[in-house]
């Protein structure tokens, strides 16, 4: 088995273990604004992306900052004895030649390295934390701003008390806001359905999001996984806590079946969710 396949399996096993314990790692109850929560490399000050967000946030540390063992040493810190690191993955491009044409090309290969949270390291202090977001206004205001600023946003209706995205009409329906127990639940649900909507052919053209699927089957569970992760990304962006799914047990069971059937699903789903979130946020990344 190739090293790349081993990395897929390593990541998937970590997610499966959490799901079997009843924990959905992308349902992290974030409490501050985006700048206080998303994991960041201590040295480069770059935020982690894709599946790495979930791999790091579900570890339960209080600090958002992470370093490799070598980086900690270079900054004068010391990883405490007995502390275990957390793997993060990245794509490395290798130069090669096309076997048929002989032309030079680059091939992306999945790799990983191990990082430690600042909580696990002695001798280093976190940079000054940003001012906290006003929980009475900013989080909801930011969620509204994200929704209204979405490029090619589908029509959002509140015509019936259920949430869904309908690809045939390219519309999102949400229960009226006053029917939700908390405002955060409304926006989390809206982000979930808008992530589905990014799969439309006029946006990211992601399949099977544009096709009718049945609850519990492989395609349905994979697309729901993308939508849930996408909603989690957008909740983090706006400082909201993702709402708890009422039928969480059924979702977990479906996700476990998908993940155990294909180790690559969780990594690919997180990548699709990241692209969906980037689309909604009108962001363009080259990495």
C-alpha positions in Angstrom: 0.0 0.0 0.0 1.4 3.4 -0.9 2.3 6.1 1.6 -0.4 8.3 0.3 -3.1 5.7 0.9 -1.7 5.2 4.4 -2.2 8.9 5.1 -5.9 8.7 3.9 -6.4 5.8 6.3 -4.7 7.5 9.2 -6.9 10.6 8.8 -10.1 8.6 8.4 -9.4 6.4 11.4 -9.1 9.5 13.6 -12.4 10.8 12.4 -14.1 7.3 12.7 -12.8 7.0 16.3 -14.4 10.3 17.2 -17.7 9.4 15.5 -17.9 6.0 17.3 -17.5 7.9 20.5 -20.5 10.0 19.6 -18.4 13.1 18.8 -18.9 14.9 15.5 -15.5 16.8 15.1 -16.9 19.5 12.8 -19.5 20.4 15.4 -17.0 22.2 17.5 -18.9 24.6 19.8 -16.9 27.7 18.9 -17.5 30.5 21.3 -15.5 33.5 20.0 -15.1 35.2 16.7 -13.3 33.7 13.8 -10.0 35.2 14.7 -10.0 33.5 18.1 -10.8 30.0 17.0 -9.4 28.8 13.7 -6.2 26.9 14.2 -3.0 28.7 13.0 0.6 27.9 12.6 2.6 29.8 15.3 5.5 30.5 12.9 3.9 31.4 9.6 0.7 32.8 11.1 -1.2 31.0 8.3 -4.5 29.4 9.3 -4.9 25.7 8.5 -7.4 24.7 5.9 -9.5 21.7 4.9 -9.5 18.6 7.0 -6.7 20.0 9.1 -9.1 22.4 10.8 -11.1 19.4 12.1 -8.1 17.3 13.0 -6.7 20.1 15.1 -9.9 21.6 16.6 -11.3 18.3 17.8 -8.2 17.8 20.0 -9.7 20.1 22.7 -6.8 22.4 23.3 -7.4 26.0 24.4 -4.8 27.6 22.1 -5.3 28.1 18.4 -1.5 28.0 17.7 0.4 24.9 16.5 4.1 24.2 15.8 6.2 21.3 14.7 8.7 19.9 17.1 11.5 21.6 15.1 9.7 24.9 15.0 9.2 24.8 18.8 12.9 24.3 19.3 13.8 27.1 16.9 11.6 29.5 18.9 13.2 28.4 22.2 10.3 26.3 23.3 10.3 22.7 24.5 7.6 20.1 23.9 6.8 18.5 27.3 7.8 14.9 27.8 5.0 12.4 27.0 3.0 14.8 24.8 1.6 13.3 21.6 1.5 15.3 18.4 -1.3 15.6 15.9 -0.9 14.9 12.2 -1.7 17.6 9.6 -1.7 16.9 5.9 -0.6 18.8 2.8 -0.2 18.4 -0.9 3.4 18.4 -2.2 4.0 18.8 -5.9 6.7 16.8 -7.6 8.2 17.5 -11.0 8.0 14.5 -13.4 7.6 13.7 -17.1 4.5 12.5 -18.9 5.2 8.9 -19.9 3.5 9.3 -23.3 4.5 12.8 -24.4 7.7 13.3 -22.4 6.4 16.8 -21.3 7.3 18.1 -17.9 4.5 18.2 -15.4 3.8 18.4 -11.7 2.1 15.6 -9.7 0.4 16.4 -6.3 1.2 13.8 -3.6 -0.4 13.7 -0.2 2.0 14.1 2.7 1.8 14.7 6.4 3.8 16.0 9.4 3.2 16.2 13.1 2.4 19.4 15.1 2.0 20.2 18.8 -0.4 22.7 20.3 1.0 25.6 22.3 -0.6 24.1 25.4 1.8 21.2 25.0 4.9 23.4 24.8 6.9 25.1 27.6 8.8 28.4 27.1 6.5 30.0 24.5 3.6 32.4 24.9 0.8 33.1 22.5 0.6 36.5 20.7 -1.8 39.0 22.2 -5.4 37.7 21.6 -7.6 40.0 19.5 -10.5 41.8 21.0 -13.5 39.4 21.5 -16.4 39.7 19.2 -19.6 41.2 20.7 -21.8 38.1 21.1 -25.0 40.2 21.2 -24.5 41.6 17.7 -21.4 40.8 15.7 -21.8 37.1 15.2 -25.4 37.4 13.8 -24.5 40.5 11.8 -21.5 38.7 10.3 -23.6 35.6 9.4 -26.1 37.9 7.6 -23.3 39.7 5.8 -21.9 36.3 4.5 -25.2 35.2 3.2 -26.1 38.4 1.5 -22.6 38.7 -0.1 -22.6 35.2 -1.5 -21.9 35.3 -5.3 -24.7 33.8 -7.5 -26.8 33.3 -4.3 -29.8 31.1 -4.9 -33.3 32.4 -4.0 -33.9 31.9 -0.2 -37.5 31.3 0.8 -39.3 30.7 4.1 -42.5 29.1 2.7 -42.6 26.0 4.8 -41.2 24.8 8.1 -38.4 22.6 6.8 -34.9 23.1 5.4 -33.8 21.9 2.0 -32.0 22.9 -1.2 -33.9 22.1 -4.4 -31.6 21.9 -7.4 -34.4 21.9 -10.0 -35.5 25.4 -9.1 -32.1 26.4 -7.5 -33.8 27.5 -4.3 -33.1 27.2 -0.6 -36.0 27.0 1.8 -35.6 27.6 5.5 -38.1 27.6 8.4 -38.9 31.1 9.5 -36.2 32.4 11.9 -38.7 32.7 14.7 -39.2 28.9 14.6 -35.6 28.2 15.7 -34.7 28.0 19.4 -31.6 30.0 18.9 -30.5 32.4 16.1 -27.3 30.4 15.7 -29.3 27.4 14.7 -31.0 29.3 11.9 -27.7 30.5 10.4 -26.0 27.1 10.8 -28.9 25.6 8.9 -28.7 28.3 6.3 -25.0 27.6 5.8 -25.7 23.9 5.4 -28.2 24.4 2.7 -26.1 27.1 0.9 -23.2 24.6 0.9 -25.5 22.2 -0.9 -26.4 25.0 -3.4 -22.7 25.5 -4.3 -22.9 22.1 -6.1 -25.2 23.5 -8.7 -23.9 23.6 -12.3 -23.9 27.4 -12.3 -21.5 27.4 -9.3 -19.0 24.5 -8.5 -20.9 21.8 -10.5 -20.4 19.3 -7.7 -22.0 15.9 -8.1 -24.0 14.2 -6.5 -25.3 17.4 -4.9 -27.4 18.2 -7.9 -29.0 14.8 -8.0 -31.8 13.3 -5.9 -30.4 10.8 -3.4 -31.9 8.7 -0.6 -31.1 9.1 3.1 -28.5 6.6 4.2 -27.0 5.7 0.9 -23.4 6.4 0.0 -23.9 9.5 -2.2 -26.4 11.1 0.2 -24.1 10.6 3.2 -21.0 12.0 1.3 -22.9 15.1 0.2 -24.3 15.6 3.7 -20.8 15.3 5.0 -19.7 18.1 2.6 -22.6 20.3 3.7 -22.0 19.8 7.4 -18.3 20.5 7.1 -19.1 23.6 4.9 -21.5 24.8 7.5 -18.9 24.3 10.2 -16.3 26.4 8.2 -18.9 29.2 7.7 -19.9 29.1 11.4 -16.3 29.5 12.3 -16.0 32.5 9.9 -19.0 34.2 11.5 -18.3 33.3 15.1 -21.3 31.1 15.5 -21.7 27.7 17.1 -23.0 25.0 14.7 -26.4 23.8 15.7 -26.8 20.2 16.9 -28.6 18.0 14.4 -31.6 16.4 15.9 -31.1 13.1 14.1 -27.4 13.1 14.8 -27.3 9.4 15.5 -28.7 8.6 12.1 -26.2 10.9 10.4 -23.3 9.4 12.4 -24.3 5.9 11.4 -24.5 6.9 7.7 -21.1 8.7 7.9 -19.5 5.7 9.5 -20.6 3.4 6.7 -19.2 5.8 4.1 -15.9 6.4 5.9 -15.3 2.8 6.5 -16.0 2.0 2.9 -13.5 4.5 1.5 -10.6 6.1 3.5 -10.3 8.9 0.9 -13.9 10.2 1.4 -13.3 12.4 4.5 -10.3 14.1 3.0 -12.0 14.7 -0.3 -15.2 15.8 1.4 -13.3 18.4 3.5 -11.6 19.7 0.3 -15.0 20.0 -1.4 -16.4 21.8 1.7 -13.5 24.2 1.8 -14.1 25.0 -1.9 -17.8 25.5 -1.2 -17.0 27.8 1.8 -14.5 29.8 -0.3 -17.1 30.2 -3.1 -19.7 31.5 -0.6 -17.1 33.9 0.9 -16.0 34.9 -2.6 -12.4 33.9 -1.9 -9.8 32.6 -4.3 -6.9 30.5 -3.1 -4.1 28.9 -5.1 -3.0 26.4 -2.5 
